[in-house]
Amino acid sequence: MAIPKITTFLMFNGQAEKAIDLYVNLFEDAEILSLVKYTESDNAPTGKVQHAIFRLKDQIFMAIDNVNGVDVDMNPAMSLYVTVENAMEMERLFNGLKSGGAILMPKTSMPPFREFAWVQDQFGVNFQLALPE
């Protein structure tokens, strides 16, 4: 597996595995490529994600759990922009990502898009969803 020169890297506050599972189940053609957890012999909370690599469509992502004891919040200044293929995919992703999160911009017509929305998932990751005309 070749890792792209520049890869989106997400740090979660103890919920990396749960977030990765959500994304891999919501997006079609997605998979976990590698997931390593801390063990009892590590100087970190056992079972938390030490390093993970996952793929959503043709995009590679990396993720870890923040284990330093100080939560770090995500914010809308950084978002994942997703071009969806059809209205059914828009509905599935919008509903799945907003669950437990927040709608930052409700689904709306916004030329050149038939539909556009901006949601923050339950982990604080921001997604812009765009359905072209």
N, CA, C and O atoms as CSV, one atom per row, in Angstrom:
chain,resi,resn,atom,element,x,y,z
A,1,MET,N,N,0.843,-1.168,0.000
A,1,MET,CA,C,0.000,0.000,0.000
A,1,MET,C,C,0.895,1.240,0.000
A,1,MET,O,O,1.744,1.408,0.875
A,2,ALA,N,N,0.696,2.077,-0.966
A,2,ALA,CA,C,1.450,3.321,-1.049
A,2,ALA,C,C,0.679,4.434,-0.349
A,2,ALA,O,O,-0.503,4.647,-0.616
A,3,ILE,N,N,1.350,5.129,0.533
A,3,ILE,CA,C,0.741,6.264,1.225
A,3,ILE,C,C,1.019,7.514,0.389
A,3,ILE,O,O,2.167,7.771,0.026
A,4,PRO,N,N,-0.026,8.295,0.082
A,4,PRO,CA,C,0.195,9.530,-0.684
A,4,PRO,C,C,1.171,10.459,0.036
A,4,PRO,O,O,1.337,10.380,1.253
A,5,LYS,N,N,1.804,11.327,-0.722
A,5,LYS,CA,C,2.766,12.265,-0.153
A,5,LYS,C,C,2.122,13.156,0.905
A,5,LYS,O,O,2.742,13.464,1.923
A,6,ILE,N,N,0.888,13.567,0.664
A,6,ILE,CA,C,0.134,14.359,1.643
A,6,ILE,C,C,-1.144,13.598,1.971
A,6,ILE,O,O,-1.927,13.270,1.080
A,7,THR,N,N,-1.351,13.320,3.258
A,7,THR,CA,C,-2.484,12.517,3.715
A,7,THR,C,C,-3.193,13.234,4.855
A,7,THR,O,O,-2.544,13.777,5.749
A,8,THR,N,N,-4.523,13.239,4.827
A,8,THR,CA,C,-5.296,13.810,5.927
A,8,THR,C,C,-5.102,12.944,7.164
A,8,THR,O,O,-5.264,11.725,7.107
A,9,PHE,N,N,-4.757,13.573,8.277
A,9,PHE,CA,C,-4.459,12.878,9.522
A,9,PHE,C,C,-5.395,13.428,10.596
A,9,PHE,O,O,-5.391,14.629,10.867
A,10,LEU,N,N,-6.191,12.560,11.204
A,10,LEU,CA,C,-7.186,12.963,12.191
A,10,LEU,C,C,-6.801,12.455,13.573
A,10,LEU,O,O,-6.444,11.288,13.730
A,11,MET,N,N,-6.873,13.325,14.575
A,11,MET,CA,C,-6.611,12.925,15.952
A,11,MET,C,C,-7.911,13.043,16.741
A,11,MET,O,O,-8.510,14.115,16.825
A,12,PHE,N,N,-8.330,11.927,17.310
A,12,PHE,CA,C,-9.580,11.863,18.065
A,12,PHE,C,C,-9.282,11.774,19.552
A,12,PHE,O,O,-8.226,11.292,19.959
A,13,ASN,N,N,-10.223,12.244,20.354
A,13,ASN,CA,C,-10.093,12.202,21.807
A,13,ASN,C,C,-10.655,10.895,22.354
A,13,ASN,O,O,-11.664,10.883,23.059
A,14,GLY,N,N,-9.978,9.789,22.015
A,14,GLY,CA,C,-10.363,8.484,22.547
A,14,GLY,C,C,-11.413,7.739,21.757
A,14,GLY,O,O,-11.843,6.668,22.185
A,15,GLN,N,N,-11.846,8.261,20.617
A,15,GLN,CA,C,-12.903,7.611,19.848
A,15,GLN,C,C,-12.511,7.335,18.402
A,15,GLN,O,O,-13.379,7.254,17.534
A,16,ALA,N,N,-11.240,7.193,18.136
A,16,ALA,CA,C,-10.779,6.983,16.764
A,16,ALA,C,C,-11.389,5.739,16.134
A,16,ALA,O,O,-11.861,5.794,14.998
A,17,GLU,N,N,-11.387,4.632,16.842
A,17,GLU,CA,C,-11.916,3.399,16.258
A,17,GLU,C,C,-13.407,3.528,15.945
A,17,GLU,O,O,-13.864,3.069,14.898
A,18,LYS,N,N,-14.155,4.145,16.839
A,18,LYS,CA,C,-15.589,4.342,16.614
A,18,LYS,C,C,-15.814,5.238,15.394
A,18,LYS,O,O,-16.697,4.960,14.582
A,19,ALA,N,N,-15.029,6.304,15.257
A,19,ALA,CA,C,-15.153,7.211,14.111
A,19,ALA,C,C,-14.810,6.486,12.812
A,19,ALA,O,O,-15.543,6.590,11.829
A,20,ILE,N,N,-13.711,5.762,12.809
A,20,ILE,CA,C,-13.291,5.033,11.612
A,20,ILE,C,C,-14.367,4.034,11.201
A,20,ILE,O,O,-14.696,3.921,10.021
A,21,ASP,N,N,-14.910,3.316,12.167
A,21,ASP,CA,C,-15.981,2.351,11.863
A,21,ASP,C,C,-17.183,3.050,11.231
A,21,ASP,O,O,-17.762,2.537,10.274
A,22,LEU,N,N,-17.564,4.221,11.759
A,22,LEU,CA,C,-18.677,4.974,11.191
A,22,LEU,C,C,-18.383,5.322,9.734
A,22,LEU,O,O,-19.220,5.087,8.862
A,23,TYR,N,N,-17.218,5.872,9.468
A,23,TYR,CA,C,-16.883,6.303,8.109
A,23,TYR,C,C,-16.819,5.137,7.136
A,23,TYR,O,O,-17.334,5.227,6.022
A,24,VAL,N,N,-16.193,4.047,7.549
A,24,VAL,CA,C,-16.061,2.882,6.668
A,24,VAL,C,C,-17.424,2.270,6.368
A,24,VAL,O,O,-17.629,1.716,5.287
A,25,ASN,N,N,-18.358,2.363,7.313
A,25,ASN,CA,C,-19.698,1.827,7.084
A,25,ASN,C,C,-20.601,2.777,6.299
A,25,ASN,O,O,-21.504,2.320,5.598
A,26,LEU,N,N,-20.375,4.094,6.401
A,26,LEU,CA,C,-21.200,5.068,5.686
A,26,LEU,C,C,-20.805,5.219,4.226
A,26,LEU,O,O,-21.663,5.315,3.349
A,27,PHE,N,N,-19.514,5.239,3.974
A,27,PHE,CA,C,-19.038,5.462,2.608
A,27,PHE,C,C,-18.928,4.132,1.876
A,27,PHE,O,O,-18.469,3.135,2.431
A,28,GLU,N,N,-19.362,4.139,0.614
A,28,GLU,CA,C,-19.201,2.956,-0.219
A,28,GLU,C,C,-17.738,2.844,-0.617
A,28,GLU,O,O,-17.026,3.847,-0.668
A,29,ASP,N,N,-17.287,1.624,-0.900
A,29,ASP,CA,C,-15.918,1.380,-1.308
A,29,ASP,C,C,-14.933,1.960,-0.292
A,29,ASP,O,O,-14.115,2.821,-0.616
A,30,ALA,N,N,-15.031,1.470,0.936
A,30,ALA,CA,C,-14.188,1.950,2.025
A,30,ALA,C,C,-13.686,0.757,2.836
A,30,ALA,O,O,-14.340,-0.284,2.900
A,31,GLU,N,N,-12.514,0.924,3.456
A,31,GLU,CA,C,-11.972,-0.168,4.259
A,31,GLU,C,C,-10.917,0.334,5.232
A,31,GLU,O,O,-10.284,1.367,5.013
A,32,ILE,N,N,-10.744,-0.421,6.310
A,32,ILE,CA,C,-9.648,-0.186,7.241
A,32,ILE,C,C,-8.454,-0.955,6.699
A,32,ILE,O,O,-8.528,-2.167,6.495
A,33,LEU,N,N,-7.362,-0.253,6.469
A,33,LEU,CA,C,-6.165,-0.893,5.921
A,33,LEU,C,C,-5.224,-1.359,7.027
A,33,LEU,O,O,-4.538,-2.370,6.879
A,34,SER,N,N,-5.195,-0.628,8.120
A,34,SER,CA,C,-4.324,-0.968,9.242
A,34,SER,C,C,-4.874,-0.299,10.490
A,34,SER,O,O,-5.298,0.856,10.445
A,35,LEU,N,N,-4.867,-1.021,11.607
A,35,LEU,CA,C,-5.298,-0.440,12.870
A,35,LEU,C,C,-4.499,-1.091,13.988
A,35,LEU,O,O,-4.633,-2.287,14.248
A,36,VAL,N,N,-3.676,-0.298,14.641
A,36,VAL,CA,C,-2.828,-0.781,15.730
A,36,VAL,C,C,-3.281,-0.095,17.010
A,36,VAL,O,O,-3.406,1.129,17.067
A,37,LYS,N,N,-3.525,-0.908,18.038
A,37,LYS,CA,C,-3.965,-0.364,19.326
A,37,LYS,C,C,-2.838,-0.475,20.350
A,37,LYS,O,O,-1.953,-1.325,20.246
A,38,TYR,N,N,-2.901,0.408,21.337
A,38,TYR,CA,C,-1.965,0.329,22.446
A,38,TYR,C,C,-2.256,-0.931,23.261
A,38,TYR,O,O,-3.412,-1.326,23.419
A,39,THR,N,N,-1.214,-1.546,23.768
A,39,THR,CA,C,-1.351,-2.736,24.604
A,39,THR,C,C,-0.954,-2.404,26.041
A,39,THR,O,O,-0.539,-1.283,26.334
A,40,GLU,N,N,-1.081,-3.367,26.918
A,40,GLU,CA,C,-0.734,-3.169,28.322
A,40,GLU,C,C,0.730,-2.810,28.508
A,40,GLU,O,O,1.090,-2.175,29.499
A,41,SER,N,N,1.576,-3.209,27.570
A,41,SER,CA,C,3.006,-2.920,27.702
A,41,SER,C,C,3.374,-1.505,27.246
A,41,SER,O,O,4.508,-1.065,27.435
A,42,ASP,N,N,2.424,-0.803,26.651
A,42,ASP,CA,C,2.681,0.576,26.214
A,42,ASP,C,C,2.398,1.554,27.339
A,42,ASP,O,O,1.668,1.241,28.280
A,43,ASN,N,N,2.972,2.720,27.238
A,43,ASN,CA,C,2.730,3.766,28.218
A,43,ASN,C,C,1.570,4.643,27.735
A,43,ASN,O,O,1.712,5.853,27.561
A,44,ALA,N,N,0.421,3.998,27.524
A,44,ALA,CA,C,-0.777,4.680,27.005
A,44,ALA,C,C,-1.991,3.820,27.364
A,44,ALA,O,O,-1.840,2.651,27.717
A,45,PRO,N,N,-3.188,4.392,27.274
A,45,PRO,CA,C,-4.394,3.614,27.602
A,45,PRO,C,C,-4.564,2.405,26.674
A,45,PRO,O,O,-4.624,2.547,25.452
A,46,THR,N,N,-4.639,1.243,27.264
A,46,THR,CA,C,-4.807,-0.001,26.516
A,46,THR,C,C,-6.078,0.044,25.673
A,46,THR,O,O,-7.141,0.444,26.147
A,47,GLY,N,N,-5.947,-0.371,24.421
A,47,GLY,CA,C,-7.088,-0.450,23.524
A,47,GLY,C,C,-7.335,0.791,22.687
A,47,GLY,O,O,-8.125,0.747,21.744
A,48,LYS,N,N,-6.685,1.885,23.006
A,48,LYS,CA,C,-6.845,3.098,22.194
A,48,LYS,C,C,-6.021,2.962,20.924
A,48,LYS,O,O,-5.059,2.195,20.887
A,49,VAL,N,N,-6.388,3.694,19.890
A,49,VAL,CA,C,-5.731,3.580,18.585
A,49,VAL,C,C,-4.394,4.308,18.599
A,49,VAL,O,O,-4.319,5.521,18.789
A,50,GLN,N,N,-3.351,3.526,18.390
A,50,GLN,CA,C,-1.999,4.076,18.296
A,50,GLN,C,C,-1.767,4.651,16.890
A,50,GLN,O,O,-1.147,5.703,16.730
A,51,HIS,N,N,-2.275,3.945,15.887
A,51,HIS,CA,C,-2.160,4.411,14.507
A,51,HIS,C,C,-3.102,3.603,13.626
A,51,HIS,O,O,-3.173,2.379,13.734
A,52,ALA,N,N,-3.820,4.292,12.759
A,52,ALA,CA,C,-4.732,3.615,11.833
A,52,ALA,C,C,-4.615,4.249,10.459
A,52,ALA,O,O,-4.347,5.442,10.320
A,53,ILE,N,N,-4.823,3.424,9.457
A,53,ILE,CA,C,-4.892,3.884,8.078
A,53,ILE,C,C,-6.183,3.315,7.509
A,53,ILE,O,O,-6.443,2.116,7.612
A,54,PHE,N,N,-6.992,4.188,6.906
A,54,PHE,CA,C,-8.229,3.712,6.292
A,54,PHE,C,C,-8.436,4.438,4.973
A,54,PHE,O,O,-7.844,5.485,4.712
A,55,ARG,N,N,-9.304,3.845,4.143
A,55,ARG,CA,C,-9.558,4.371,2.814
A,55,ARG,C,C,-11.049,4.598,2.636
A,55,ARG,O,O,-11.864,3.732,2.954
A,56,LEU,N,N,-11.400,5.777,2.124
A,56,LEU,CA,C,-12.767,6.094,1.724
A,56,LEU,C,C,-12.689,6.415,0.237
A,56,LEU,O,O,-12.099,7.418,-0.163
A,57,LYS,N,N,-13.296,5.546,-0.583
A,57,LYS,CA,C,-13.167,5.634,-2.040
A,57,LYS,C,C,-11.679,5.585,-2.376
A,57,LYS,O,O,-11.012,4.616,-2.013
A,58,ASP,N,N,-11.142,6.581,-3.048
A,58,ASP,CA,C,-9.734,6.540,-3.411
A,58,ASP,C,C,-8.866,7.437,-2.530
A,58,ASP,O,O,-7.727,7.739,-2.884
A,59,GLN,N,N,-9.401,7.862,-1.384
A,59,GLN,CA,C,-8.675,8.756,-0.481
A,59,GLN,C,C,-8.185,7.999,0.749
A,59,GLN,O,O,-8.954,7.286,1.393
A,60,ILE,N,N,-6.913,8.155,1.071
A,60,ILE,CA,C,-6.314,7.541,2.259
A,60,ILE,C,C,-6.351,8.536,3.414
A,60,ILE,O,O,-6.086,9.724,3.230
A,61,PHE,N,N,-6.681,8.041,4.605
A,61,PHE,CA,C,-6.685,8.835,5.827
A,61,PHE,C,C,-5.883,8.094,6.891
A,61,PHE,O,O,-5.782,6.868,6.865
A,62,MET,N,N,-5.325,8.838,7.807
A,62,MET,CA,C,-4.682,8.263,8.984
A,62,MET,C,C,-5.387,8.822,10.213
A,62,MET,O,O,-5.956,9.913,10.175
A,63,ALA,N,N,-5.341,8.060,11.302
A,63,ALA,CA,C,-5.980,8.523,12.532
A,63,ALA,C,C,-5.286,7.928,13.745
A,63,ALA,O,O,-4.688,6.854,13.682
A,64,ILE,N,N,-5.381,8.654,14.849
A,64,ILE,CA,C,-4.878,8.188,16.137
A,64,ILE,C,C,-5.847,8.641,17.220
A,64,ILE,O,O,-6.719,9.478,16.988
A,65,ASP,N,N,-5.676,8.074,18.403
A,65,ASP,CA,C,-6.343,8.588,19.584
A,65,ASP,C,C,-5.364,9.499,20.303
A,65,ASP,O,O,-4.191,9.159,20.458
A,66,ASN,N,N,-5.836,10.641,20.737
A,66,ASN,CA,C,-5.052,11.545,21.563
A,66,ASN,C,C,-4.982,10.918,22.960
A,66,ASN,O,O,-6.010,10.737,23.613
A,67,VAL,N,N,-3.798,10.595,23.406
A,67,VAL,CA,C,-3.662,9.914,24.700
A,67,VAL,C,C,-2.883,10.753,25.717
A,67,VAL,O,O,-2.433,10.234,26.739
A,68,ASN,N,N,-2.726,12.050,25.435
A,68,ASN,CA,C,-1.941,12.864,26.368
A,68,ASN,C,C,-2.774,13.433,27.515
A,68,ASN,O,O,-2.239,14.121,28.384
A,69,GLY,N,N,-4.082,13.153,27.523
A,69,GLY,CA,C,-4.936,13.592,28.625
A,69,GLY,C,C,-5.533,14.972,28.461
A,69,GLY,O,O,-6.317,15.408,29.304
A,70,VAL,N,N,-5.179,15.671,27.389
A,70,VAL,CA,C,-5.727,17.005,27.133
A,70,VAL,C,C,-6.485,16.945,25.814
A,70,VAL,O,O,-5.875,16.828,24.751
A,71,ASP,N,N,-7.825,17.025,25.876
A,71,ASP,CA,C,-8.635,16.954,24.661
A,71,ASP,C,C,-8.305,18.098,23.710
A,71,ASP,O,O,-8.076,19.233,24.129
A,72,VAL,N,N,-8.287,17.778,22.442
A,72,VAL,CA,C,-8.055,18.760,21.390
A,72,VAL,C,C,-9.280,18.735,20.484
A,72,VAL,O,O,-9.596,17.706,19.887
A,73,ASP,N,N,-9.968,19.869,20.383
A,73,ASP,CA,C,-11.183,19.943,19.584
A,73,ASP,C,C,-10.871,20.148,18.110
A,73,ASP,O,O,-9.893,20.805,17.754
A,74,MET,N,N,-11.710,19.582,17.265
A,74,MET,CA,C,-11.666,19.865,15.839
A,74,MET,C,C,-12.517,21.112,15.640
A,74,MET,O,O,-13.285,21.487,16.526
A,75,ASN,N,N,-12.386,21.763,14.472
A,75,ASN,CA,C,-13.215,22.937,14.216
A,75,ASN,C,C,-13.518,23.064,12.729
A,75,ASN,O,O,-12.856,22.427,11.910
A,76,PRO,N,N,-14.511,23.879,12.366
A,76,PRO,CA,C,-14.935,23.983,10.973
A,76,PRO,C,C,-13.922,24.650,10.041
A,76,PRO,O,O,-14.152,24.713,8.833
A,77,ALA,N,N,-12.817,25.144,10.575
A,77,ALA,CA,C,-11.812,25.741,9.701
A,77,ALA,C,C,-11.189,24.687,8.786
A,77,ALA,O,O,-10.612,25.022,7.751
A,78,MET,N,N,-11.305,23.429,9.164
A,78,MET,CA,C,-10.813,22.307,8.357
A,78,MET,C,C,-11.992,21.365,8.158
A,78,MET,O,O,-12.621,20.933,9.124
A,79,SER,N,N,-12.291,21.047,6.899
A,79,SER,CA,C,-13.393,20.126,6.637
A,79,SER,C,C,-13.017,19.169,5.520
A,79,SER,O,O,-12.104,19.428,4.736
A,80,LEU,N,N,-13.737,18.061,5.462
A,80,LEU,CA,C,-13.565,17.091,4.387
A,80,LEU,C,C,-14.655,17.363,3.370
A,80,LEU,O,O,-15.842,17.284,3.687
A,81,TYR,N,N,-14.260,17.682,2.160
A,81,TYR,CA,C,-15.191,18.025,1.093
A,81,TYR,C,C,-15.482,16.759,0.298
A,81,TYR,O,O,-14.565,16.120,-0.218
A,82,VAL,N,N,-16.754,16.400,0.202
A,82,VAL,CA,C,-17.150,15.156,-0.458
A,82,VAL,C,C,-18.100,15.473,-1.608
A,82,VAL,O,O,-19.165,16.053,-1.398
A,83,THR,N,N,-17.714,15.093,-2.818
A,83,THR,CA,C,-18.615,15.186,-3.963
A,83,THR,C,C,-19.405,13.888,-4.011
A,83,THR,O,O,-18.838,12.821,-4.247
A,84,VAL,N,N,-20.705,13.973,-3.789
A,84,VAL,CA,C,-21.543,12.774,-3.781
A,84,VAL,C,C,-22.054,12.491,-5.185
A,84,VAL,O,O,-22.141,13.395,-6.016
A,85,GLU,N,N,-22.392,11.231,-5.444
A,85,GLU,CA,C,-22.762,10.812,-6.793
A,85,GLU,C,C,-24.244,10.971,-7.110
A,85,GLU,O,O,-24.619,11.175,-8.265
A,86,ASN,N,N,-25.092,10.877,-6.071
A,86,ASN,CA,C,-26.531,10.948,-6.337
A,86,ASN,C,C,-27.270,11.344,-5.054
A,86,ASN,O,O,-26.676,11.431,-3.979
A,87,ALA,N,N,-28.567,11.581,-5.189
A,87,ALA,CA,C,-29.374,12.027,-4.048
A,87,ALA,C,C,-29.415,10.987,-2.930
A,87,ALA,O,O,-29.470,11.348,-1.755
A,88,MET,N,N,-29.390,9.707,-3.283
A,88,MET,CA,C,-29.422,8.657,-2.269
A,88,MET,C,C,-28.142,8.688,-1.419
A,88,MET,O,O,-28.203,8.543,-0.198
A,89,GLU,N,N,-27.001,8.873,-2.061
A,89,GLU,CA,C,-25.742,8.956,-1.317
A,89,GLU,C,C,-25.737,10.219,-0.449
A,89,GLU,O,O,-25.282,10.175,0.694
A,90,MET,N,N,-26.230,11.325,-0.969
A,90,MET,CA,C,-26.311,12.566,-0.191
A,90,MET,C,C,-27.129,12.337,1.074
A,90,MET,O,O,-26.712,12.731,2.163
A,91,GLU,N,N,-28.280,11.710,0.937
A,91,GLU,CA,C,-29.164,11.467,2.080
A,91,GLU,C,C,-28.492,10.547,3.110
A,91,GLU,O,O,-28.547,10.816,4.310
A,92,ARG,N,N,-27.864,9.474,2.644
A,92,ARG,CA,C,-27.203,8.520,3.547
A,92,ARG,C,C,-26.072,9.195,4.324
A,92,ARG,O,O,-25.986,9.053,5.544
A,93,LEU,N,N,-25.208,9.928,3.623
A,93,LEU,CA,C,-24.086,10.577,4.291
A,93,LEU,C,C,-24.548,11.701,5.206
A,93,LEU,O,O,-24.060,11.823,6.330
A,94,PHE,N,N,-25.479,12.521,4.742
A,94,PHE,CA,C,-25.989,13.620,5.554
A,94,PHE,C,C,-26.587,13.098,6.859
A,94,PHE,O,O,-26.246,13.584,7.937
A,95,ASN,N,N,-27.473,12.115,6.764
A,95,ASN,CA,C,-28.118,11.569,7.965
A,95,ASN,C,C,-27.140,10.843,8.870
A,95,ASN,O,O,-27.210,10.978,10.091
A,96,GLY,N,N,-26.233,10.076,8.288
A,96,GLY,CA,C,-25.271,9.331,9.096
A,96,GLY,C,C,-24.262,10.211,9.794
A,96,GLY,O,O,-23.881,9.933,10.931
A,97,LEU,N,N,-23.822,11.268,9.136
A,97,LEU,CA,C,-22.806,12.149,9.718
A,97,LEU,C,C,-23.398,13.136,10.719
A,97,LEU,O,O,-22.732,13.484,11.695
A,98,LYS,N,N,-24.619,13.590,10.506
A,98,LYS,CA,C,-25.224,14.564,11.438
A,98,LYS,C,C,-25.698,13.891,12.729
A,98,LYS,O,O,-25.891,14.569,13.738
A,99,SER,N,N,-25.886,12.579,12.712
A,99,SER,CA,C,-26.384,11.864,13.885
A,99,SER,C,C,-25.426,12.037,15.066
A,99,SER,O,O,-24.285,11.577,15.023
A,100,GLY,N,N,-25.893,12.691,16.100
A,100,GLY,CA,C,-25.063,12.953,17.276
A,100,GLY,C,C,-24.145,14.143,17.089
A,100,GLY,O,O,-23.381,14.488,17.990
A,101,GLY,N,N,-24.212,14.775,15.923
A,101,GLY,CA,C,-23.361,15.924,15.626
A,101,GLY,C,C,-24.193,17.181,15.464
A,101,GLY,O,O,-25.097,17.455,16.253
A,102,ALA,N,N,-23.869,17.948,14.416
A,102,ALA,CA,C,-24.571,19.212,14.202
A,102,ALA,C,C,-24.650,19.519,12.710
A,102,ALA,O,O,-23.767,19.152,11.935
A,103,ILE,N,N,-25.712,20.190,12.331
A,103,ILE,CA,C,-25.856,20.676,10.965
A,103,ILE,C,C,-25.330,22.107,10.949
A,103,ILE,O,O,-25.922,22.992,11.569
A,104,LEU,N,N,-24.229,22.340,10.249
A,104,LEU,CA,C,-23.663,23.679,10.159
A,104,LEU,C,C,-24.309,24.474,9.022
A,104,LEU,O,O,-24.417,25.698,9.088
A,105,MET,N,N,-24.737,23.753,7.975
A,105,MET,CA,C,-25.494,24.354,6.873
A,105,MET,C,C,-26.451,23.285,6.382
A,105,MET,O,O,-26.014,22.239,5.904
A,106,PRO,N,N,-27.762,23.531,6.494
A,106,PRO,CA,C,-28.719,22.508,6.047
A,106,PRO,C,C,-28.616,22.278,4.541
A,106,PRO,O,O,-28.076,23.107,3.809
A,107,LYS,N,N,-29.142,21.139,4.093
A,107,LYS,CA,C,-29.144,20.846,2.661
A,107,LYS,C,C,-29.879,21.960,1.932
A,107,LYS,O,O,-30.989,22.343,2.300
A,108,THR,N,N,-29.235,22.468,0.894
A,108,THR,CA,C,-29.815,23.559,0.126
A,108,THR,C,C,-29.312,23.506,-1.306
A,108,THR,O,O,-28.276,22.906,-1.589
A,109,SER,N,N,-30.042,24.130,-2.193
A,109,SER,CA,C,-29.583,24.272,-3.573
A,109,SER,C,C,-28.594,25.425,-3.602
A,109,SER,O,O,-28.896,26.522,-3.132
A,110,MET,N,N,-27.422,25.178,-4.148
A,110,MET,CA,C,-26.396,26.215,-4.194
A,110,MET,C,C,-25.601,26.043,-5.484
A,110,MET,O,O,-24.618,25.302,-5.522
A,111,PRO,N,N,-26.038,26.741,-6.554
A,111,PRO,CA,C,-25.337,26.575,-7.833
A,111,PRO,C,C,-23.829,26.738,-7.652
A,111,PRO,O,O,-23.392,27.664,-6.969
A,112,PRO,N,N,-23.045,25.879,-8.236
A,112,PRO,CA,C,-23.379,24.918,-9.281
A,112,PRO,C,C,-23.819,23.555,-8.748
A,112,PRO,O,O,-23.768,22.571,-9.486
A,113,PHE,N,N,-24.244,23.470,-7.502
A,113,PHE,CA,C,-24.647,22.191,-6.921
A,113,PHE,C,C,-26.160,22.090,-6.826
A,113,PHE,O,O,-26.850,23.057,-6.501
A,114,ARG,N,N,-26.659,20.892,-7.119
A,114,ARG,CA,C,-28.084,20.633,-6.944
A,114,ARG,C,C,-28.421,20.667,-5.465
A,114,ARG,O,O,-29.480,21.149,-5.063
A,115,GLU,N,N,-27.491,20.143,-4.655
A,115,GLU,CA,C,-27.674,20.137,-3.202
A,115,GLU,C,C,-26.306,20.270,-2.547
A,115,GLU,O,O,-25.315,19.710,-3.015
A,116,PHE,N,N,-26.276,21.026,-1.451
A,116,PHE,CA,C,-25.037,21.221,-0.690
A,116,PHE,C,C,-25.396,21.243,0.787
A,116,PHE,O,O,-26.434,21.783,1.171
A,117,ALA,N,N,-24.534,20.655,1.616
A,117,ALA,CA,C,-24.742,20.676,3.070
A,117,ALA,C,C,-23.390,20.648,3.767
A,117,ALA,O,O,-22.389,20.206,3.203
A,118,TRP,N,N,-23.383,21.127,4.999
A,118,TRP,CA,C,-22.171,21.121,5.813
A,118,TRP,C,C,-22.572,20.588,7.178
A,118,TRP,O,O,-23.422,21.172,7.851
A,119,VAL,N,N,-21.960,19.476,7.590
A,119,VAL,CA,C,-22.295,18.866,8.874
A,119,VAL,C,C,-21.027,18.604,9.684
A,119,VAL,O,O,-19.935,18.423,9.145
A,120,GLN,N,N,-21.219,18.593,10.975
A,120,GLN,CA,C,-20.151,18.205,11.897
A,120,GLN,C,C,-20.597,16.913,12.554
A,120,GLN,O,O,-21.678,16.859,13.141
A,121,ASP,N,N,-19.779,15.869,12.465
A,121,ASP,CA,C,-20.194,14.600,13.036
A,121,ASP,C,C,-20.009,14.589,14.554
A,121,ASP,O,O,-19.525,15.561,15.133
A,122,GLN,N,N,-20.389,13.504,15.183
A,122,GLN,CA,C,-20.340,13.386,16.643
A,122,GLN,C,C,-18.925,13.479,17.201
A,122,GLN,O,O,-18.755,13.660,18.406
A,123,PHE,N,N,-17.909,13.359,16.356
A,123,PHE,CA,C,-16.516,13.416,16.789
A,123,PHE,C,C,-15.901,14.791,16.541
A,123,PHE,O,O,-14.741,15.026,16.881
A,124,GLY,N,N,-16.678,15.698,15.947
A,124,GLY,CA,C,-16.190,17.040,15.666
A,124,GLY,C,C,-15.595,17.218,14.283
A,124,GLY,O,O,-15.148,18.314,13.943
A,125,VAL,N,N,-15.580,16.151,13.466
A,125,VAL,CA,C,-15.048,16.252,12.111
A,125,VAL,C,C,-16.103,16.890,11.217
A,125,VAL,O,O,-17.275,16.517,11.270
A,126,ASN,N,N,-15.690,17.844,10.403
A,126,ASN,CA,C,-16.591,18.599,9.543
A,126,ASN,C,C,-16.562,18.071,8.120
A,126,ASN,O,O,-15.497,17.802,7.562
A,127,PHE,N,N,-17.741,17.929,7.544
A,127,PHE,CA,C,-17.896,17.426,6.176
A,127,PHE,C,C,-18.745,18.392,5.374
A,127,PHE,O,O,-19.824,18.795,5.808
A,128,GLN,N,N,-18.251,18.762,4.201
A,128,GLN,CA,C,-19.053,19.496,3.226
A,128,GLN,C,C,-19.482,18.468,2.181
A,128,GLN,O,O,-18.645,17.796,1.578
A,129,LEU,N,N,-20.771,18.355,1.976
A,129,LEU,CA,C,-21.325,17.378,1.029
A,129,LEU,C,C,-21.908,18.130,-0.168
A,129,LEU,O,O,-22.747,19.015,-0.003
A,130,ALA,N,N,-21.467,17.778,-1.352
A,130,ALA,CA,C,-21.906,18.491,-2.554
A,130,ALA,C,C,-22.404,17.524,-3.613
A,130,ALA,O,O,-21.689,16.605,-4.012
A,131,LEU,N,N,-23.631,17.733,-4.066
A,131,LEU,CA,C,-24.227,16.949,-5.153
A,131,LEU,C,C,-24.272,17.832,-6.380
A,131,LEU,O,O,-25.060,18.777,-6.423
A,132,PRO,N,N,-23.439,17.550,-7.395
A,132,PRO,CA,C,-23.429,18.384,-8.615
A,132,PRO,C,C,-24.765,18.333,-9.346
A,132,PRO,O,O,-25.552,17.405,-9.166
A,133,GLU,N,N,-25.007,19.351,-10.175
A,133,GLU,CA,C,-26.219,19.406,-10.998
A,133,GLU,C,C,-26.311,18.189,-11.886
A,133,GLU,O,O,-27.265,18.055,-12.653
